[in-house]
């Protein structure tokens, strides 16, 4: 296809370790069912706090993939 078309989906990945692991978790889970993934964009980063400590990292990612 000379001019491919892409679609983006939005997912929220989580991790108890880091923002990077949260993003990697979202991409890994999407790869189970989404094919032709080309890129991801981090739209938001946030987390939860329990007892004054970081409990969980959360990353909203948009994943772009080529439509067949």
Secondary structure, 3 states (H helix, E strand, C coil): CCCCCEEEEEEEEEECCCHHHHHHHHHHHHCCCCCCEEEEEEEEEEEEEECCEEEEEEEEEEEEEECC
